[in-house]
Amino acid sequence: MPDPWVVSDSDIAEAVAGSFLARLPSDLVAALVAAGERADYPAGSTIYRPGSYPRALLVVGGLLRVYMTAPEGRQVTVRYGRTCDVLGIAVLVGGPADVGVQALAESSLFRIDSRILTAAAHRDARVGWALAEELNRRLYDTLQQTAINAFGSVRQRVAAHLLDLASAQQRPRGRLVARVSQQELADAVGSVREVVARVLREFRLERLVTTAPDSIHILDPVRLHDQSWNPTAS
């Protein structure tokens, strides 16, 4: 007998099956799928602004970053969202957050009806525990991202910093370009120009970026993000 929440849009069904939603009671998942809606966003789109009304979103495809902004305008990424990730569980519990969410690549999202989900969590301990487990995973994601920002290898820090710089400068439907020199990039990641130049040469050979004297064009943000998370990167 087929699952009651299978939908005709196969990539939405795959994203649901790969997310924590698949561990919820099947009747609840069916209700969430029936009430939700899909939206596609071009690269550079702002999905959520600091203090916005809480929303929960399933990433069907693409790459998003969750970031915070300092009063002087600098930004720091606290989490990335990829296919099968669910964004917004924390704000459903704690209310609006001082974070923004931006699409780094063309992305497809599925809106989750927060009223249905939170009502189920209040009456069903299984749902409440599933949300607690998801919040715990996201906390660990944030801790890992913090560790990469602070202690990662030069390759990891360069990849992460390029994504941060390019996304802060990106416009809707625009390319991801980090306008920075190799020396400025070396200063930002706590290394020297020769080491950063070697990392960028490796990225070029892997067709992750192209470089110019004062800018770096990111060709594949998803694969570049993988480099910032790869614990074996050197």
C-alpha positions as CSV (number, residue, x, y, z in Angstrom):
1,M,0.0,0.0,0.0
2,P,1.5,3.4,-1.0
3,D,2.4,5.9,1.7
4,P,-0.5,8.3,2.3
5,W,1.7,11.4,1.9
6,V,3.2,10.6,-1.5
7,V,2.7,13.5,-3.9
8,S,2.8,13.7,-7.7
9,D,5.9,16.0,-7.5
10,S,8.6,13.4,-7.2
11,D,11.4,15.8,-5.9
12,I,9.1,17.1,-3.2
13,A,8.3,13.5,-2.2
14,E,12.1,12.7,-2.1
15,A,12.9,15.7,0.0
16,V,10.1,14.8,2.5
17,A,11.4,11.2,2.6
18,G,15.0,12.4,3.2
19,S,14.1,14.9,6.0
20,F,13.1,14.5,9.6
21,L,9.4,14.9,8.5
22,A,9.4,11.2,7.3
23,R,9.7,10.2,11.0
24,L,6.5,11.9,11.9
25,P,3.1,10.1,12.0
26,S,2.0,9.4,8.4
27,D,-1.3,11.2,8.9
28,L,0.5,14.4,10.0
29,V,2.9,14.2,7.1
30,A,-0.1,13.8,4.8
31,A,-1.7,16.9,6.3
32,L,1.5,18.9,6.0
33,V,2.0,17.9,2.3
34,A,-1.6,18.8,1.5
35,A,-1.4,22.2,3.1
36,G,2.0,23.2,1.9
37,E,3.1,24.9,-1.3
38,R,6.2,25.0,-3.4
39,A,8.1,28.1,-4.4
40,D,11.2,28.5,-6.6
41,Y,13.7,31.3,-6.0
42,P,16.5,32.6,-8.2
43,A,20.1,32.8,-6.9
44,G,20.5,35.9,-4.7
45,S,17.0,35.9,-3.4
46,T,16.4,36.8,0.3
47,I,14.0,34.2,1.7
48,Y,13.8,35.4,5.3
49,R,14.8,38.7,6.9
50,P,15.7,39.3,10.5
51,G,12.6,39.5,12.7
52,S,10.3,38.2,10.0
53,Y,7.2,36.2,10.8
54,P,8.3,32.6,11.6
55,R,8.1,30.1,8.7
56,A,9.2,26.5,8.3
57,L,10.6,25.5,4.9
58,L,11.8,22.2,3.4
59,V,14.6,22.6,1.0
60,V,13.6,20.6,-2.2
61,G,16.8,21.7,-4.0
62,G,19.5,24.3,-4.1
63,L,21.7,25.9,-1.4
64,L,20.8,28.5,1.1
65,R,22.7,30.2,3.9
66,V,21.5,31.4,7.3
67,Y,23.5,34.4,8.4
68,M,23.7,37.2,11.0
69,T,24.6,40.8,10.3
70,A,26.6,43.1,12.6
71,P,25.5,46.7,13.1
72,E,28.3,47.9,10.8
73,G,27.0,45.6,8.0
74,R,29.4,42.6,8.2
75,Q,27.8,39.2,7.8
76,V,28.7,35.8,9.2
77,T,27.1,32.5,8.1
78,V,25.8,30.3,10.9
79,R,24.3,27.5,8.9
80,Y,23.8,26.3,5.3
81,G,20.6,24.6,4.1
82,R,20.7,21.9,1.5
83,T,18.3,19.4,-0.1
84,C,16.1,17.7,2.6
85,D,17.0,20.2,5.3
86,V,14.2,21.9,7.1
87,L,14.7,25.6,8.0
88,G,12.7,27.5,10.6
89,I,12.0,24.9,13.3
90,A,13.8,27.1,15.9
91,V,11.7,30.2,15.1
92,L,8.5,28.1,15.4
93,V,9.5,27.4,19.0
94,G,11.3,30.6,20.0
95,G,9.8,33.2,17.7
96,P,11.4,35.6,15.2
97,A,15.2,35.4,15.0
98,D,17.8,38.0,14.1
99,V,19.0,36.0,11.1
100,G,18.5,36.2,7.3
101,V,18.2,33.4,4.8
102,Q,19.6,33.8,1.3
103,A,19.6,31.5,-1.8
104,L,23.1,31.1,-3.0
105,A,22.0,29.0,-5.9
106,E,18.7,28.6,-7.7
107,S,16.6,26.9,-5.0
108,S,13.2,25.3,-4.6
109,L,11.4,25.3,-1.2
110,F,8.3,23.7,0.2
111,R,6.4,25.7,2.8
112,I,5.4,23.7,5.9
113,D,2.2,24.8,7.6
114,S,3.5,25.9,11.0
115,R,0.1,25.9,12.7
116,I,-0.5,22.2,11.8
117,L,3.0,21.2,12.9
118,T,3.0,23.1,16.2
119,A,-0.5,22.0,17.1
120,A,0.5,18.4,16.6
121,A,3.6,18.9,18.7
122,H,1.5,20.2,21.6
123,R,-0.8,17.1,21.6
124,D,1.6,14.3,20.5
125,A,4.8,13.7,22.4
126,R,6.2,11.8,19.4
127,V,6.0,15.0,17.3
128,G,7.5,17.1,20.1
129,W,10.4,14.7,20.5
130,A,11.0,14.7,16.7
131,L,11.2,18.5,16.8
132,A,13.6,18.3,19.7
133,E,15.9,15.9,17.8
134,E,15.8,18.2,14.8
135,L,16.7,21.2,16.9
136,N,19.6,19.3,18.4
137,R,20.9,18.4,14.9
138,R,20.7,22.0,13.9
139,L,22.5,23.1,17.0
140,Y,25.4,20.7,16.1
141,D,25.4,22.0,12.6
142,T,25.8,25.6,13.9
143,L,28.6,24.5,16.3
144,Q,30.4,22.8,13.4
145,Q,30.1,25.9,11.2
146,T,31.4,28.0,14.1
147,A,34.4,25.6,14.4
148,I,35.1,25.9,10.7
149,N,35.0,29.7,10.8
150,A,37.4,29.7,13.8
151,F,39.6,26.6,13.4
152,G,39.2,25.1,9.9
153,S,42.1,24.4,7.5
154,V,43.1,27.1,5.1
155,R,41.1,25.4,2.3
156,Q,38.0,25.2,4.5
157,R,38.3,28.8,5.6
158,V,38.9,30.1,2.1
159,A,35.9,28.2,0.7
160,A,33.7,29.5,3.6
161,H,35.0,33.1,3.3
162,L,34.5,33.2,-0.5
163,L,30.8,32.1,0.0
164,D,30.3,34.7,2.7
165,L,31.8,37.5,0.6
166,A,30.1,36.6,-2.6
167,S,26.7,36.1,-1.1
168,A,26.9,39.4,0.8
169,Q,27.5,41.2,-2.5
170,Q,25.1,39.1,-4.7
171,R,22.0,40.6,-6.3
172,P,18.8,38.7,-7.2
173,R,19.5,36.6,-10.3
174,G,23.1,37.7,-10.1
175,R,26.3,35.7,-10.2
176,L,28.3,34.9,-7.1
177,V,31.4,37.0,-7.3
178,A,33.7,37.8,-4.3
179,R,35.3,41.1,-5.0
180,V,38.5,40.6,-3.1
181,S,42.2,40.3,-3.9
182,Q,44.3,37.3,-2.9
183,Q,46.1,39.3,-0.3
184,E,42.9,40.5,1.2
185,L,41.6,37.0,1.2
186,A,44.8,35.8,2.9
187,D,44.4,38.5,5.6
188,A,40.8,37.5,6.2
189,V,41.5,33.8,6.7
190,G,44.7,34.3,8.8
191,S,47.1,32.9,6.2
192,V,49.6,34.1,3.6
193,R,49.1,35.0,0.0
194,E,51.2,32.1,-1.4
195,V,49.1,29.5,0.5
196,V,45.8,31.1,-0.5
197,A,47.0,31.3,-4.2
198,R,47.7,27.6,-4.1
199,V,44.2,26.9,-2.7
200,L,42.6,29.1,-5.4
201,R,44.6,27.3,-8.1
202,E,43.3,24.0,-6.8
203,F,39.7,25.4,-6.9
204,R,40.3,26.5,-10.4
205,L,41.5,23.1,-11.5
206,E,38.4,21.6,-9.9
207,R,36.2,24.1,-11.8
208,L,34.8,25.6,-8.6
209,V,36.0,29.2,-9.3
210,T,37.5,31.5,-11.9
211,T,39.8,34.3,-10.8
212,A,40.7,37.8,-11.8
213,P,43.1,40.3,-10.1
214,D,40.4,41.8,-7.8
215,S,37.6,39.2,-7.9
216,I,36.7,35.5,-7.7
217,H,33.7,34.1,-9.6
218,I,32.2,31.1,-7.9
219,L,31.1,28.6,-10.5
220,D,29.7,25.9,-8.3
221,P,28.5,27.1,-4.9
222,V,27.2,23.7,-3.8
223,R,30.5,21.9,-4.4
224,L,32.5,24.9,-2.9
225,H,30.3,24.6,0.2
226,D,31.3,20.9,0.4
227,Q,34.9,22.0,0.6
228,S,34.2,24.2,3.6
229,W,32.6,21.2,5.4
230,N,35.1,18.4,4.4
231,P,37.0,17.5,7.5
232,T,39.8,16.0,5.4
233,A,40.4,19.1,3.4
234,S,43.9,20.4,3.8
